[in-house]
């Protein structure tokens, strides 16, 4: 089966890596990526959209693959000068990366929507895949911890994810964009990337009407847990405190529940998933060819699943 329209929900580094493979496996007009914006925040007076930027840079082959964020071979002279002035330097912005944030901030202040701004930035980077922010309005992810409630970036980057997570919430009254809803209506496959479900995928699904539309489609998720550990980030600890379970691919399947039609996991993790078709394969992506291989496997597996009842 060849899918005419694929919608990919993405957030974080793992999500962007698989997206790179999907963008090579599918014609650009057949793929739409919906990106988490719960991580967005203001820093140095600039509008920062970390997940959107990671997606754009990855699709443009400009991302720093080893580091997982920012632009490859970027310099940090501006950051050094801010440090000299005594400004905040806990969130590192590269010199070329600053151009993205400066123009995004300017265009938003001129009245353009985040969707319009993102399309304009993607055009400048020659990105042909449709990249959609989940909302044009703020929906800030808040982390409830044993040290109080912190905005996501303050917890993850500034506090290095050390405070124990007790809950995740979203601040704001964001609604999904018309473009997002139309993409879901047209999709014949939805793929949930190997992203942290609590802070990358759930913010998208929590928007009014999104989960209901996703549940009507064929849905495949790729596990961000490999042999009981998160490939990157604090997910394993979050599963322990939020779900009271040891990290496993099965925990991810249970989190998404009846939404899923199939699950792709690291080879050897199949037994942790119950009551759901599962594919075991190589899911860790250190190189671009591994991303393409996994993307191809995901699409082939999805094609073997029966249609939604």
PyMOL commands that set and color helices and strands:
alter all, ss='L'
color gray80, all
select helices_A, chain A and resi 12-25+28-30+50-59+77-85+95-109+114-124+152-158+178-186+197-205+210-214+235-243+249-259+270-272+288-304
alter helices_A, ss='H'
color red, helices_A
select strands_A, chain A and resi 6-10+31-35+41-43+46-48+130-133+140-145+148-151+165-171+189-192+219-222+225-226+229-230+262-266+277-281
alter strands_A, ss='S'
color yellow, strands_A
deselect
rebuild
show_as cartoon
